[in-house]
Amino acid sequence: MSIKYWSQVGIGLLVLGFSILVSWYEGSSLLENPWEWRYSAPFSEMVHGSVTDANDIVVLDFFVYAAKFSPLYPGMMILSVSYLFLLIGFRLFKQTGFRISLALLGVIYLTLCVVISSSPTAGGDTLFWLFLLVGVLMIVAACVIHVVPFLQLRRHYNQ
């Protein structure tokens, strides 16, 4: 494996780690806003029922809160995870498997886009557009990677 590959993976992991830490910090302000617990603590409600105390809040809810109200670093998390999936998928799979993994990731992102489409917050709207853009780009890339060998073969036979 080349140094270019591992340096890209390392940079992707550094960006992911940094954006996770900053998102976690930004989302921790959920503890100071008890009126928001009902709307921004879905994981805590699944674990504890209704949230009545700051100690009932699960760490994953910090990321939900950060995504709703300050989506820059959660967006960086999404982009860095997508980049890491692309790098690892390109390295692990042959061309057919890579196309399928790209298309599958695109469909997953479009599904997440639909799930958060009704969010009333600006952060939810931003992440909606980010999921939509990344999902469409992955599906288009999978289609292009699928069509390019046929175009090259056709050009070869026409010469």
N, C-alpha and C positions, 0 to 999 in steps of 0.2 A: 504494500500500500504506500502511496506516495505522500510526501510531505505536504503537498498542496491539499490533498484530501483531508489529512488530519488537522492541518491548520484551519481549514474551513469548519470542520467539526468543532474544534476548540473555540473558535470565535463564536460560532452559533451557540455553544453551551455557555460561554461567558455572557453573551447578550441575554440568553434565557435566564441564567442565574441572577443577573443584575435586575432584569425586569420583574422577576418573581419577587425579589426582595423589596423593590420599590413599590410594587403593587400591594404586597402584604402590608407594608408600612402605611400606604395611603388608605387601604381598606380598614386598617385598625381603628380609624376614626368612627367606625360603626359602633364601637363600644361607648362612645360619648353621645350617641344619638338614639335614645331608646324609642322615639317615635318612628324610627326607620326599621326597627327590628322586625316588624310585621311584614314589611315589603322586601327587605333585603337579606333575610336570614332563612332561605328555604332549606338549607342543609341542617341547620339547628332545629327547625321545626320537624324535620323528618326524624332526627335523633331524639330530641327531648320533648316533643309536643310543642306547646306554646312556650315562647321565650319570655321569661319573667325577670331574668337577671343577666348581667353581662357575662357571668361565668357559664351560662348555657350556650353561648355562641361558639360555633365550630369554626375552625380556621378557614375552611373553604368559603365561608360567608364573607370573609374579608375581601376575597377576590371578586365576589359578586358585587359587593359595595363599590370597590374600586372600578370595576367595569361600568357600573351605572353612572358614576359621578366624575371619574377622571380616567377615561379610557386609553390614554396614551400608552402607558406601560402594559396594561393587559393586551393592547393591540400589538405591542412589541413582542409579547409572549407568543401570541398567535403566529406572527410572522416568523419568529425564530424557530418555533416548533415546526412550522411548515417547511422552512428551509432545511432543518435537520431531517425531516421525513424525506424530502427530495434527495438530499445527499445520500442518505442510507439506502433508500429505495433504488437509486441509480447504481449504487455500488453492489447491492445484493442481488437484484433481479436482472434477468436478461431483458431484452427490449420489450417482449410481450408482457412480462410481469410488471415492468416499470410502467407501461401504458395503463395496465389494469389498475395498478396502485394509484397512479395519478387520477384516473377517472373515479376510483372509489373515494379518494380523499376529497375530490371536487364535489361529489355527491354528499359526502358527510358535511362539508362546509356549507353547501346549499341548504341542507336540512337544518343545520344550526342557524342559518340565516332566517329560515322560516320560523323556527322556534322563538327567536328573539325579535321578530318583526313587529310585535305589538307592544314593545317596550315604550313607555311614555317619556323616558329620559333621553337626554342628548347623548350620553354614553352608549346607551342601547342602540340608538340610531346610528352612531358612528361604527359600532361593532357590526351592526347589520350590513352596512355598506362594505366593511372590510371583509366579512365572511362572503358576501356576494361576489366581490371582486376577486378574491383569492380562489373561490370555488369555480367561477367561470374561467379564470386563467388556467387552472389545473385541467379542467375538461377540454379547453381549447388546445392546451399543450399536448394532452393525450391524443387528441384527434390529429394534430399536426404530426406528431411522432408516428402515428399509425399510417398516415398518407404519404409521407416523404419517401419511404422505400419504394412504393408503387410508382411515384413520379420519377424517381431515379431509374427504375427498371424500364419504364416506358421511354424515357429519354435515351437510354442505352440501346433499345431496339429500334428507335427511329433514326439512329445515326448510321 
